[in-house]
Amino acid sequence: MLSALGLGPAGLSAHAQSAQFDLQGPTLEVKVQRAGKTLPIAQVPNLQPGDRLWLHPVLGEHESVHYLMVAVFLRGSTNPPPDDWFTKVEAWNKQVIDEGSYLVVPPGAEQVVILFAPQTGGDFSTLKNAVRGRPGAFVRASQDLNTASLDRDRINKYIHAVAGIADPDKVKDQSNTLARSLSLKVNQDCFNRPADQQAACLQQSQSALILDNGSSSTAQGLLNGPTSDLALQAGSTTSMASGLYDPYISAAFDIARILSSIHTAQFQYIPALSSDTNVEMNLWLNAPPSFHNPKSVLVVALPPVMAAKPPALHPVDPKQVFCMQRAPLVLPVDGAPEIFATDYGHGLTLHLADKNGKTVDLPTAPDAAQGGFVVPAPVLQNAALGNDVQAGVRGYWGFDAYTGPSFKLRSTNGDDWSVADADKNALVVGRDDELHLRSDAAACVDEVNYTDASGKPQKATFKPDGADGIVATLPLKDAQPGPITVSIKQAGLKDPKTVSTASFAEAGKYEAFTMHSGDRGGVLTGTRLDGVASLELHGIRFMPGKLTRTGTVDELELMAPATKPTPPAAAGAGAPAAATAAPAAAAIDPVAALTAGSHSIANATLKDGRVVPVAVTIDAARPSVALINKNVQLAAAAQPAPTLALKLGSADQLPLDGKLTFAIKSQQPAVFAKGESIEVATEDGLASATFSLQTGQLVLQDAKTAIATLDPAKSFGNSAFGRLRLRPVMADGTMGDWLPLATLVRLPSLQSYTCPPDAAQNCTLTGTSLFLLESVATDAQFTHMVTVPDGFAANTLEVPHVANGQVFVKLRDDPSVVNTVSVEGGRNSAGNHHARRGPVPAAGSGPAAPPPGASLTKAGVADTSMAAAPRPAP
């Protein structure tokens, strides 16, 4: 296998090429005494100077070869040990067999190595010379043997635990828990097999395991340097086997290279891993020992001589809270596989303390299969503690006191449950939906069920949601909206707790409500906003208005009601009415208190009763202006074609061929801002024009007042008509409210009005663009009128007979205003072609018809000069 991985050097001995330590060797019994206390070797992670060691080799009664046991203390790779640090023990000696051998760890020692060698002449001196000649090789061998032994214990623990899993369906979950506890990575391909074959797959191939130590392997560290530097690298190279598929390849390769460097014709050195049980160090070999030259010397490592290093254990989830009524109580931990793989931690208890200061200590033990420390019985069964308890692991790590991780425990004690505020109206049918439930006893939940509107009980899945809640998933895909009762079963309680809530049809999405400071309303954006009944913000209730849809987004206008004035206080008895009467005081407007730049949360109430939160943003006040003056300039008279004069009936009317000069005053901000512009547009938005200071179209009279002139034909084209409005626009695009400006009208060209002598017959109105007329009448009330048909294309129109020199017309672009046309009764009349302004006379009150032969002047006044002259004689 080493060769297949490219790790087998040509000089590696045959026995070293086997990575499996599966040959059972001798047993060495060891006890350690420190400060009057004695522990078996299985509970000792480290030695210290002054420790008294009891060594007892167990070689069997029928051994045909006598073994010499040599105990050696080492003090670093470059400092050979003195002669008195070598202890020779004849394992066949009866006293040794009966009583064992004692030795004391000397000051300055760092490692302890035990050598087992077949008895030969000069064997002790040969072994001593080998160690003194290459101390670094044995230092490194000691380090690697200790690490490899721990790794082997981890893997054996895993394999034996997997073999004990009785339920095939639980193999994956429990094996993954074991792997986490022991810092192993398993071959996930085993879980692709049928459930009843997974455990066998995981046990059969140890190469399916990776030692997940998070550090590089010793073998890799050694391969990066020359063999001659092994002794110098011994104290600095990282531990073996991390990341290699066979957990013993690195150990076999590393130790074999080290020990082969001290190979002689008389002795060869082979490593022995130990598996400790109580006082016994059961030795395992990866090659059979040789009793012919070169004879095999077994190399065994005792724990290192160093200060204690307790495991850095920590809870898997430091925020998790555990239930005191649960049995067994499992407290998951992570970070130190040796707590699960060895007996170094012993005498462990769970120390509990409640808020009242009462304490209890309960026995506990680490369990790799369950992933943490286990307390077999319910904590409260024999401990009357409060509802909230702090618990911590205490005990010993070897000879030293050990304080382990801490946990939070909580009791049920009948605590009530409630639905989280955000979820009180959040359950939606047609899908699997989550319900957040709150209680101090959340850690004690065993099962969650619910009953929907159909009355059928159903099971819900759940998971923790912090220290005081769970998230239950309710399968509501086929459910109908209606009441729901959730049943929560807890450890330690006979009867479940219930919580009532309701499910609803899917609501819309409520993205944000935005309004400007100073406004009484704003816009809610989202989807399905037709279900909104109202929105409340800081006690202000906004009611829905216009709903529009742009693409896939709804926009709902919401307005707050106007503030009513506060009524005056009642007059005192006997007080004069005049003295007590006071003007109504303006009420404090809460809308005005909404300041720009603030962000908050409003509650939108839906029509089905649900209340949903909505993010609110108050933007800066929108710009505003006041229209303080305007003037319409009519177009000059066209020459030479004479037309009838049309008098516009309203000062707000602006002919398309005219011009409008208007003046505005800034109100918000107090002065015109840089980049601010004025937009003028038709009410339908089909035509618009922008006036700004930068382009010179907007001229400042002062910082607060500006004047602009609109040429509608030039700005809008010949098809623009209807009401015009203006609004200020800031440089960032913020727009103010629209203000009415004028009504844009297009005028027909009226050429003549011809009437027959018979008043009972209609007259004929001649002109162009007569389709711009909506109707023509002989009186201002339009009791005698003719309506111009849609799409009228003729140049003549029959109209009622007029006798007083005036015709009343309504324009199609502004049919609400009555306009007048001055004509000479029954005859052709001529005047200026453009519109004029003048009051609209009441029916029957217009000027008298001019005498025969009179005409209208450009000013529209009858000229009778020609009528006064005598007619020539015939």
C-alpha positions in Angstrom: 0.0 0.0 0.0 2.9 2.4 0.7 4.3 1.8 -2.7 0.8 2.4 -4.2 0.8 5.8 -2.5 4.3 6.6 -3.5 5.5 6.5 0.1 7.6 3.3 0.1 11.3 4.1 0.0 13.6 1.4 -1.3 15.3 0.9 2.0 12.1 0.4 4.0 12.1 -3.0 5.6 9.4 -5.6 4.8 7.8 -5.6 8.2 7.5 -1.8 8.2 5.6 -1.8 5.0 2.6 -3.3 6.8 0.5 -0.4 8.2 -2.0 -2.6 10.1 -1.1 -3.0 13.8 -3.1 -6.2 14.1 -0.6 -8.6 15.7 -1.2 -8.9 19.5 2.0 -8.5 21.5 2.8 -8.7 25.2 0.9 -6.8 27.9 2.5 -4.3 30.2 0.7 -3.3 33.4 1.4 0.2 34.6 0.3 2.4 37.5 1.3 5.9 38.3 1.5 7.4 41.8 1.6 11.2 42.3 1.2 13.1 45.6 -0.1 9.9 47.3 -2.7 9.2 44.7 -2.5 6.2 42.3 -4.1 6.0 38.9 -4.1 3.2 36.3 -2.2 4.0 33.1 -5.5 4.3 31.1 -6.3 7.5 33.1 -2.9 9.2 32.8 -2.5 11.5 29.8 0.9 12.8 31.0 3.7 12.2 33.5 5.5 14.7 35.6 8.9 14.6 37.3 8.6 12.8 40.7 5.9 10.4 39.5 6.4 6.9 40.8 5.9 4.2 38.1 5.0 0.6 38.7 5.8 -1.6 35.7 4.8 -5.2 35.5 5.4 -7.1 32.2 2.9 -9.9 31.6 4.6 -12.3 29.2 3.0 -15.6 30.1 4.2 -18.6 32.0 5.3 -20.6 28.9 7.5 -18.0 27.2 10.4 -19.9 25.6 12.4 -16.7 25.3 13.4 -14.4 28.1 12.7 -10.8 27.5 14.8 -8.0 28.9 12.8 -4.9 29.6 14.7 -1.6 29.6 13.1 1.6 30.8 14.7 4.8 29.3 14.0 8.4 30.2 14.8 10.9 27.4 15.4 14.6 27.5 15.4 15.8 23.9 16.7 14.9 20.5 20.1 16.4 21.0 20.8 15.5 24.6 21.7 11.9 25.3 20.3 10.6 28.6 22.8 9.8 31.5 23.5 6.2 32.5 21.3 6.3 35.5 18.3 7.1 33.3 18.4 3.5 32.0 16.7 0.8 34.1 17.3 -2.9 33.4 14.4 -5.2 34.3 14.7 -8.9 33.8 11.1 -9.8 33.0 11.6 -13.5 33.8 12.8 -12.7 37.4 10.3 -14.2 39.9 10.3 -11.0 42.0 9.5 -9.0 38.9 6.8 -11.4 38.0 5.2 -11.3 41.5 5.8 -7.7 42.4 6.7 -5.7 39.3 9.3 -3.0 39.2 9.3 0.6 40.4 11.1 3.7 39.1 10.7 7.5 39.5 10.6 10.0 36.8 13.7 12.2 37.2 13.7 16.0 36.8 14.4 17.1 33.3 12.9 14.0 31.6 10.6 14.6 28.7 9.8 11.1 27.4 9.7 7.5 28.7 10.4 4.6 26.3 10.2 0.9 27.2 12.3 -1.5 25.2 11.6 -5.3 25.1 14.5 -7.3 23.7 15.3 -11.0 23.7 18.0 -11.9 26.2 21.5 -12.1 24.7 24.9 -11.4 25.9 25.6 -7.7 26.0 22.1 -6.8 25.1 21.6 -4.1 27.8 24.8 -2.2 26.8 24.0 -2.6 23.1 20.5 -1.0 23.7 21.9 1.7 25.9 24.5 2.6 23.3 21.9 2.7 20.6 19.7 5.1 22.6 22.6 7.4 23.6 24.0 7.4 20.1 20.7 8.4 18.4 18.4 9.9 21.2 16.4 11.9 18.6 15.3 8.8 16.9 13.8 7.5 20.1 12.3 10.9 21.0 10.5 11.0 17.7 9.4 7.4 18.0 8.0 8.1 21.4 6.0 11.0 20.1 4.6 9.2 17.1 3.8 6.1 19.1 1.7 8.1 21.5 -0.2 9.8 18.7 -0.7 6.7 16.7 -2.0 4.8 19.8 -4.6 7.6 20.3 -5.6 7.5 16.7 -6.0 3.7 16.8 -8.2 4.1 19.9 -10.4 6.6 18.1 -10.9 4.3 15.1 -11.5 1.2 17.2 -14.1 3.1 19.3 -15.9 4.1 16.0 -15.8 0.6 14.6 -17.1 -1.1 17.7 -19.8 1.5 18.2 -21.0 1.1 14.6 -21.2 -2.7 15.1 -23.5 -2.1 18.0 -26.1 -0.1 16.1 -29.1 -2.4 16.0 -31.5 -0.4 13.8 -30.2 -0.2 10.2 -32.2 2.9 9.5 -30.2 4.7 12.2 -26.7 3.8 10.9 -26.2 7.0 9.0 -27.2 9.4 11.7 -25.4 7.6 14.5 -22.3 6.9 12.5 -22.1 10.6 11.6 -22.5 11.5 15.3 -19.7 9.1 16.1 -17.5 10.6 13.4 -18.1 14.1 14.8 -17.3 13.0 18.4 -14.1 11.2 17.4 -13.0 13.7 14.7 -13.2 11.2 11.9 -14.4 11.5 8.3 -16.2 8.5 7.0 -16.6 7.1 3.5 -20.0 8.6 2.4 -20.2 6.0 -0.4 -21.2 3.4 2.3 -24.5 5.3 2.8 -25.4 4.8 -0.9 -25.8 1.1 -0.1 -29.0 -0.5 1.3 -29.5 0.4 5.0 -28.7 -3.2 6.2 -25.3 -3.1 4.5 -24.1 0.3 5.6 -22.7 -0.8 9.0 -20.8 -3.7 7.5 -19.3 -1.4 4.9 -18.1 1.1 7.5 -16.6 -1.7 9.6 -14.9 -3.7 6.8 -12.6 -1.0 5.5 -10.6 1.1 7.9 -9.4 2.9 4.8 -12.9 4.4 4.7 -11.9 6.6 7.7 -9.8 9.8 7.7 -8.3 11.1 10.9 -9.6 14.7 10.9 -7.2 16.4 13.1 -6.9 19.6 11.1 -3.1 19.3 10.8 -0.7 17.9 8.2 0.7 14.5 8.6 4.1 13.6 10.1 4.9 11.6 7.0 4.5 14.6 4.9 6.7 16.6 7.3 9.4 14.1 7.1 9.2 13.7 3.3 9.9 17.4 3.0 13.4 17.0 4.6 16.4 14.7 4.2 16.6 11.5 6.3 19.7 12.8 8.0 17.6 15.6 9.6 15.3 13.1 11.4 16.8 13.6 14.8 16.7 17.4 14.5 13.1 17.4 13.3 11.9 15.1 16.1 10.7 17.8 18.4 9.0 20.0 15.8 7.1 17.9 13.2 3.3 17.8 13.5 1.5 14.7 14.6 1.1 11.7 12.3 -1.7 10.4 10.1 -3.9 13.5 9.6 -5.6 13.4 6.3 -4.3 10.0 5.1 -6.8 7.3 4.3 -5.0 4.5 6.1 -4.6 5.7 9.7 -1.4 3.7 10.2 0.4 4.4 7.0 2.0 7.5 8.3 2.9 5.9 11.6 4.4 2.8 10.0 6.4 4.8 7.5 7.6 7.5 9.9 8.6 5.1 12.7 10.1 2.6 10.3 12.3 5.2 8.8 13.4 6.4 12.2 14.0 3.0 13.7 15.6 1.6 10.5 18.3 4.3 10.9 19.6 2.5 14.0 19.3 -1.0 12.6 22.3 -3.2 13.4 23.4 -6.7 12.6 22.2 -7.8 16.1 19.0 -5.8 16.6 16.2 -4.3 14.6 13.5 -2.1 16.2 9.8 -2.5 15.6 7.0 -0.2 17.0 4.3 -1.3 19.4 1.1 0.6 19.8 -0.7 0.4 23.1 -4.4 0.1 23.8 -4.9 0.9 27.4 -7.5 -0.7 29.6 -7.3 0.2 33.3 -3.7 -0.8 34.3 -3.0 -2.8 31.2 -1.1 -1.5 28.1 -2.1 -4.1 25.5 0.6 -3.9 22.8 -0.1 -4.3 19.1 2.5 -4.9 16.4 2.5 -4.4 12.7 5.1 -7.1 12.0 6.0 -10.4 13.7 9.1 -10.2 16.0 12.2 -12.0 14.9 14.3 -14.1 17.3 17.2 -14.5 14.9 19.7 -11.9 14.1 18.8 -9.2 13.7 16.5 -9.8 16.7 13.4 -7.6 17.1 13.3 -5.0 19.9 9.8 -3.8 20.7 9.6 0.0 21.3 6.8 1.1 23.6 6.1 4.7 24.6 4.6 5.8 27.9 2.7 9.1 28.2 5.0 12.2 27.7 6.5 14.0 30.6 4.9 17.4 30.5 2.3 19.7 32.0 -1.3 18.7 31.7 -3.2 19.9 28.7 -6.9 19.5 29.4 -9.1 19.0 26.2 -10.5 22.2 24.7 -14.1 21.0 24.7 -16.9 23.4 23.8 -20.7 22.9 23.3 -21.7 22.2 19.7 -24.1 25.1 20.0 -23.2 27.5 22.8 -26.6 29.2 22.7 -28.7 26.0 23.0 -30.8 25.4 26.1 -31.5 21.9 27.3 -34.5 20.4 29.1 -34.0 19.2 32.6 -36.9 16.7 32.3 -35.4 14.9 29.4 -34.1 11.4 30.0 -31.4 10.7 29.2 -30.1 14.2 29.0 -27.4 14.6 26.3 -25.2 17.6 26.3 -23.4 17.7 22.8 -19.7 18.8 22.8 -17.0 19.1 20.2 -13.3 19.8 19.9 -11.5 17.0 21.7 -11.9 13.4 20.5 -9.7 12.1 23.3 -12.5 12.7 25.8 -14.5 10.0 24.0 -11.6 7.7 22.9 -9.8 7.4 26.3 -10.3 7.3 30.0 -8.2 10.3 30.7 -11.3 12.2 31.9 -12.6 10.5 35.0 -14.7 11.2 38.1 -16.8 13.5 35.9 -20.0 15.2 37.3 -22.5 17.7 36.1 -22.5 20.6 38.5 -25.8 22.4 38.6 -26.7 25.7 40.2 -30.0 27.6 40.0 -30.7 31.3 40.5 -31.3 30.8 44.2 -27.8 29.4 44.8 -28.8 25.8 45.2 -26.3 23.3 43.8 -26.4 19.6 42.8 -23.8 17.3 41.4 -24.9 14.5 39.2 -22.7 11.8 37.6 -22.1 12.1 33.9 -19.9 10.4 31.3 -18.9 11.1 27.7 -20.7 9.0 25.1 -19.3 9.1 21.5 -22.4 7.5 20.1 -24.6 10.2 21.5 -22.1 13.0 20.8 -21.7 14.4 24.3 -22.0 14.1 28.0 -24.9 12.0 29.2 -26.9 12.2 32.4 -28.9 8.9 32.5 -32.0 10.0 34.5 -34.0 13.3 34.4 -32.1 16.0 36.2 -35.1 17.1 38.3 -36.0 13.5 39.3 -33.7 13.8 42.4 -32.9 17.5 42.3 -35.4 20.1 43.3 -34.0 23.0 41.3 -35.5 26.2 39.9 -36.6 26.6 36.3 -33.3 28.1 35.0 -30.1 26.3 35.8 -26.4 26.7 34.9 -24.6 23.4 34.5 -20.9 22.7 34.0 -18.8 19.5 33.7 -16.3 19.0 36.5 -13.9 16.2 37.3 -10.3 15.1 36.7 -8.1 15.0 33.7 -5.5 12.5 34.8 -4.3 13.8 38.2 -5.4 17.4 37.6 -8.8 19.0 38.4 -10.8 19.6 35.3 -13.5 22.2 34.5 -15.3 21.5 31.3 -17.9 23.2 29.1 -21.0 25.0 30.5 -24.6 24.6 29.5 -28.0 26.2 30.1 -30.8 24.0 31.4 -34.4 24.9 31.8 -37.5 23.2 33.2 -41.0 22.9 31.7 -43.1 23.4 34.9 -46.2 24.1 32.8 -45.0 27.2 31.1 -47.5 28.7 28.6 -47.0 28.9 24.9 -47.8 31.7 22.5 -47.5 32.5 18.8 -44.8 35.0 17.9 -46.2 38.5 17.2 -45.0 38.5 13.6 -46.7 35.1 13.0 -50.1 35.8 14.6 -51.7 36.3 11.2 -49.0 34.8 9.0 -50.1 31.2 8.3 -51.0 30.9 4.6 -52.7 27.9 3.1 -51.7 26.3 -0.2 -48.1 25.5 1.0 -46.1 24.2 3.9 -45.8 27.2 6.2 -43.8 27.9 9.3 -45.2 29.0 12.6 -42.9 30.5 15.3 -44.0 29.5 18.8 -42.6 31.1 22.0 -42.1 29.6 25.5 -39.4 29.3 28.2 -39.8 25.6 27.9 -39.0 25.4 24.2 -36.1 23.0 24.9 -38.5 20.4 26.3 -40.6 19.9 23.1 -41.0 16.3 22.0 -43.8 16.5 19.5 -46.0 19.1 17.7 -49.4 18.3 16.2 -52.2 20.6 14.9 -55.8 20.5 13.9 -57.0 22.7 11.0 -60.5 23.8 10.0 -61.4 20.3 8.9 -60.9 19.0 12.4 -58.4 16.4 11.3 -55.3 16.0 13.6 -52.0 16.2 11.7 -48.3 16.0 12.6 -46.0 19.0 12.2 -42.2 19.0 12.1 -40.3 21.4 14.3 -36.8 22.7 15.0 -35.3 25.0 17.7 -35.6 28.7 17.3 -33.3 30.3 19.8 -33.4 29.6 23.5 -37.1 30.3 23.9 -38.9 29.2 20.8 -39.4 26.6 18.1 -40.3 26.8 14.4 -43.1 24.4 13.5 -43.7 23.5 9.9 -47.4 22.9 9.1 -48.3 21.1 5.9 -51.1 23.4 4.7 -50.9 22.7 1.0 -54.4 21.2 0.8 -55.9 23.1 3.8 -58.6 25.7 3.8 -58.3 29.0 5.6 -59.7 28.9 9.1 -58.9 28.3 12.8 -56.0 26.1 13.8 -55.1 24.6 17.1 -51.5 23.6 17.8 -50.8 20.8 20.3 -47.3 20.8 21.9 -46.1 17.7 23.8 -43.3 18.3 26.2 -40.9 16.1 28.2 -42.0 15.6 31.8 -45.6 16.7 31.2 -48.5 14.2 30.7 -50.8 16.6 28.9 -49.8 18.7 25.9 -50.1 22.4 25.7 -52.3 24.0 23.1 -52.1 27.3 21.1 -54.9 28.8 19.0 -54.2 30.6 15.7 -55.6 30.8 12.2 -54.6 30.3 8.6 -55.4 32.6 5.7 -55.3 32.8 2.0 -52.1 34.1 0.6 -51.7 37.8 1.2 -49.9 40.3 -1.0 -46.5 41.6 -0.6 -46.2 44.9 1.2 -42.9 46.4 0.4 -42.8 50.0 1.7 -44.9 53.0 2.5 -43.3 56.2 1.4 -44.5 59.8 2.0 -43.0 63.2 2.0 -42.8 65.5 5.0 -45.7 67.9 4.9 -47.9 65.6 2.8 -51.1 64.1 4.1 -50.6 60.9 2.2 -48.1 58.6 0.6 -47.8 55.5 -1.6 -47.7 51.9 -0.5 -45.9 49.6 -3.0 -46.2 45.8 -3.3 -48.6 43.3 -4.7 -52.3 42.5 -4.2 -52.8 45.8 -2.4 -56.5 45.7 -3.0 -56.8 43.8 0.2 -55.5 46.7 2.3 -58.2 48.2 4.5 -56.0 50.8 6.3 -52.5 51.6 7.5 -51.7 53.0 10.9 -48.5 54.9 11.7 -47.9 56.6 15.1 -51.7 56.6 15.8 -52.4 58.2 12.3 -54.8 56.1 10.2 -54.3 56.3 6.5 -57.2 55.2 4.3 -56.8 53.7 0.8 -57.3 55.8 -2.3 -56.4 55.2 -5.9 -54.8 51.9 -6.8 -52.6 51.7 -9.9 -50.4 48.9 -11.3 -47.1 49.3 -13.1 -45.8 46.1 -14.5 -46.0 43.6 -11.6 -46.0 46.2 -8.8 -49.1 47.8 -7.3 -49.1 51.4 -6.0 -51.8 52.3 -3.5 -52.3 55.9 -2.4 -53.1 56.2 1.3 -54.4 59.5 2.8 -54.8 60.7 6.3 -57.9 62.7 7.1 -57.7 66.4 7.5 -57.3 67.6 11.1 -60.4 69.2 12.5 -60.1 72.4 14.6 -60.4 72.0 18.4 -63.8 73.4 19.6 -63.7 76.3 22.0 -64.1 75.6 25.7 -67.6 76.0 27.2 -68.4 79.5 28.5 -68.4 79.9 32.3 -71.7 80.6 34.1 -72.8 84.2 33.9 -70.0 85.2 31.5 -71.0 87.4 28.6 -71.1 85.6 25.3 -68.9 88.1 23.7 -66.3 87.8 26.4 -66.2 84.0 26.3 -66.4 83.4 22.6 -63.0 82.5 21.2 -61.9 81.4 17.8 -61.5 77.7 17.3 -57.9 76.7 18.1 -56.1 74.6 15.5 -55.6 71.0 16.7 -52.1 69.6 16.8 -51.7 67.8 13.5 -49.8 64.4 14.0 -49.1 64.2 10.3 -47.1 67.4 10.5 -45.0 65.8 13.3 -43.6 63.2 10.8 -40.0 64.4 10.2 -38.1 63.9 7.1 -35.4 61.2 7.1 -37.2 59.1 9.7 -37.8 55.3 9.3 -40.3 53.3 11.2 -42.8 50.4 11.0 -46.5 50.9 10.3 -49.2 48.3 10.6 -51.3 47.6 7.6 -54.7 46.1 8.4 -56.1 43.8 5.7 -59.7 43.3 4.9 -59.7 39.8 6.4 -58.5 41.1 9.7 -54.8 40.4 9.5 -52.2 43.0 10.5 -48.9 43.0 8.7 -45.9 45.2 9.3 -44.8 47.7 6.6 -41.6 49.6 6.5 -42.1 53.4 6.4 -39.8 56.1 5.0 -40.5 59.8 5.4 -38.7 61.6 2.7 -37.9 65.3 2.5 -40.7 67.8 1.9 -41.6 68.0 -1.8 -41.1 71.4 -3.5 -44.0 73.7 -3.9 -44.7 77.0 -5.7 -47.6 79.4 -6.0 -48.9 80.8 -9.3 -49.1 84.6 -8.6 -49.8 86.0 -12.1 -50.3 85.1 -15.7 -51.0 86.8 -19.0 -52.2 85.5 -22.4 -50.8 87.1 -25.5 -52.9 86.5 -28.6 -51.4 85.9 -31.9 -51.2 88.8 -34.4 -53.9 89.1 -37.1 -53.2 87.0 -40.1 -53.3 88.9 -43.5 -54.9 89.2 -45.9 -57.8 86.7 -45.3 -60.5 88.3 -43.2 -62.3 86.1 -40.6 -65.1 86.4 -38.1 -63.9 87.5 -34.6 -64.2 84.8 -31.9 -64.2 86.1 -28.3 -62.9 83.6 -25.7 -65.2 83.3 -22.8 -62.5 82.6 -20.0 -59.3 84.2 -19.0 -57.9 80.7 -18.4 -58.1 79.8 -22.1 -54.9 79.9 -24.1 -55.1 79.6 -27.9 -52.6 77.2 -29.3 -51.1 80.0 -31.4 -50.8 82.4 -28.5 -48.3 82.7 -25.7 -48.6 82.5 -21.9 -46.4 84.4 -19.5 -46.7 83.3 -15.9 -45.0 84.2 -12.6 -44.5 81.8 -9.7 -43.2 82.2 -6.2 -41.2 79.4 -4.4 -42.8 78.2 -1.1 -40.8 75.0 -0.4 -37.9 75.6 -0.3 -38.1 79.3 0.5 -36.0 80.2 -2.5 -35.5 78.5 -5.8 -32.8 75.8 -5.5 -30.0 75.1 -7.9 -31.1 72.7 -10.5 -34.8 73.2 -9.8 -37.1 73.3 -12.8 -40.7 73.9 -13.7 -42.6 71.3 -15.7 -45.6 72.3 -17.7 -47.7 69.5 -19.2 -51.2 68.7 -20.5 -53.4 66.9 -18.0 -53.2 63.6 -20.0 -49.4 63.8 -19.9 -49.0 63.5 -23.7 -47.2 66.8 -24.0 -44.9 68.6 -21.7 -42.2 71.2 -21.5 -39.5 72.0 -18.9 -38.3 75.5 -17.9 -35.1 75.8 -15.9 -32.6 78.5 -14.9 -29.8 76.7 -16.6 -31.5 77.0 -20.1 -32.6 80.5 -19.5 -36.3 79.7 -20.0 -36.9 80.5 -16.4 -35.9 84.0 -15.3 -35.6 85.0 -11.7 -37.1 88.3 -10.6 -35.5 87.6 -7.2 -34.5 84.5 -5.2 -38.2 83.7 -4.6 -39.9 84.7 -7.8 -39.5 83.5 -11.4 -41.1 84.2 -14.7 -41.5 82.0 -17.8 -43.1 82.3 -21.2 -44.8 79.3 -22.8 -45.2 79.1 -26.6 -47.6 76.0 -26.7 -47.4 75.5 -30.5 -43.7 75.5 -30.4 -43.4 73.4 -27.2 -46.3 71.0 -27.7 -47.1 70.8 -31.4 -50.4 71.2 -33.2 -52.3 68.3 -31.5 -51.9 69.5 -27.9 -55.1 70.6 -26.1 -56.9 70.6 -22.8 -56.0 71.7 -19.3 -52.4 72.7 -18.6 -50.7 72.3 -15.2 -47.3 73.0 -13.7 -45.2 71.6 -11.0 -41.7 72.2 -9.5 -39.1 69.4 -9.9 -35.9 69.3 -7.8 -32.5 68.3 -9.2 -32.8 64.9 -7.6 -36.1 64.2 -9.4 -38.4 65.0 -6.4 -41.7 66.4 -7.8 -44.2 68.8 -6.3 -47.9 68.9 -6.6 -49.5 69.9 -9.9 -51.0 73.4 -10.1 -53.7 74.4 -12.7 -52.2 76.8 -15.2 -54.5 77.3 -18.2 -56.7 75.5 -20.7 -55.1 75.1 -24.1 -57.6 75.5 -27.0 -57.3 75.2 -30.7 -59.4 77.7 -32.7 -61.1 77.2 -36.0 -60.8 79.8 -38.8 -64.3 81.3 -39.3 -64.6 83.0 -42.7 -68.3 84.1 -43.0 -71.7 83.7 -41.6 -74.5 83.9 -44.2 -78.2 84.0 -43.5 -81.1 84.0 -46.0 -83.8 86.8 -45.7 -86.2 84.2 -44.3 -85.6 84.0 -40.5 -87.1 80.6 -40.5 -84.3 79.2 -42.6 -80.8 78.2 -41.2 -77.7 80.2 -41.8 -74.4 79.0 -43.1 -71.1 79.3 -41.2 -68.1 79.0 -43.4 -64.5 78.3 -42.3 -61.8 75.8 -41.8 -61.1 73.3 -39.0 -64.7 73.5 -38.0 -64.3 70.1 -36.3 -62.7 72.2 -33.4 -66.2 73.4 -32.6 -68.2 71.3 -30.2 -71.5 73.2 -30.8 -73.0 76.5 -32.1 -76.1 78.3 -30.7 -78.0 81.5 -31.0 -78.2 82.0 -27.2 -75.9 81.7 -24.3 -78.0 78.9 -22.7 -77.7 76.8 -25.9 -81.4 76.2 -26.1 -81.2 76.7 -29.9 -78.1 74.9 -31.0 -76.5 72.6 -33.4 -73.8 70.0 -32.4 -70.8 69.5 -34.7 -70.4 65.8 -35.4 -67.2 63.9 -34.6 -64.8 64.0 -37.5 -66.6 66.9 -39.3 -64.5 67.6 -42.4 -66.7 70.1 -44.3 -65.9 73.8 -44.6 -69.6 74.9 -44.1 -72.0 74.3 -41.3 -75.7 75.0 -41.1 -76.5 76.8 -37.9 -79.7 78.5 -36.5 -80.7 81.9 -37.8 -79.4 84.8 -35.7 -80.9 88.2 -35.6 -78.9 90.1 -33.0 -75.4 89.9 -34.5 -73.9 87.2 -32.1 -73.4 83.5 -32.3 -72.4 81.4 -29.3 -70.0 78.6 -29.7 -68.3 75.9 -27.5 -64.9 74.7 -28.4 -64.2 70.9 -28.5 -61.0 71.5 -26.5 -62.9 73.3 -23.7 -66.7 72.6 -24.0 -67.4 74.0 -20.5 -66.9 77.6 -21.6 -69.3 79.6 -23.8 -67.5 81.8 -26.4 -69.0 84.4 -28.8 -68.6 85.2 -32.5 -69.8 88.7 -33.6 -71.6 88.6 -37.0 -73.8 91.0 -39.0 -77.2 89.5 -38.9 -78.0 87.8 -42.2 -75.0 89.1 -44.0 -71.3 88.3 -44.5 -69.2 89.9 -41.9 -65.4 90.3 -41.7 -63.0 91.1 -38.8 -59.6 90.1 -37.5 -58.8 86.4 -37.7 -57.5 85.8 -34.2 -59.5 85.3 -31.0 -60.4 88.2 -28.8 -61.5 88.2 -25.2 -64.6 89.7 -23.9 -67.5 89.0 -21.5 -70.1 86.6 -22.6 -73.5 88.4 -22.8 -76.6 86.8 -21.4 -79.2 85.6 -23.8 -80.9 88.5 -25.5 -78.6 91.1 -23.9 -76.0 91.3 -26.7 -75.4 94.5 -28.7 -78.0 95.4 -31.2 -77.4 94.2 -34.7 -75.6 96.9 -36.7 -77.7 98.6 -39.3 -77.6 97.3 -42.8 -74.3 97.9 -44.5 -72.4 98.2 -41.2 -69.3 96.0 -40.6 -67.3 94.9 -37.5 -64.0 96.6 -36.9 -60.8 94.7 -35.8 -61.9 95.7 -32.3 -65.2 94.0 -32.8 -67.1 97.3 -32.6 -69.8 98.1 -35.2 -68.7 100.7 -37.6 -71.8 102.7 -38.9 -70.0 105.3 -41.0 -71.0 103.6 -44.2 -74.6 103.2 -43.1 -75.0 106.9 -42.4 -74.1 108.0 -46.0 -77.0 108.4 -48.4 -77.3 105.8 -51.1 -76.6 107.0 -54.6 -79.6 107.6 -56.8 -80.4 104.7 -59.0 
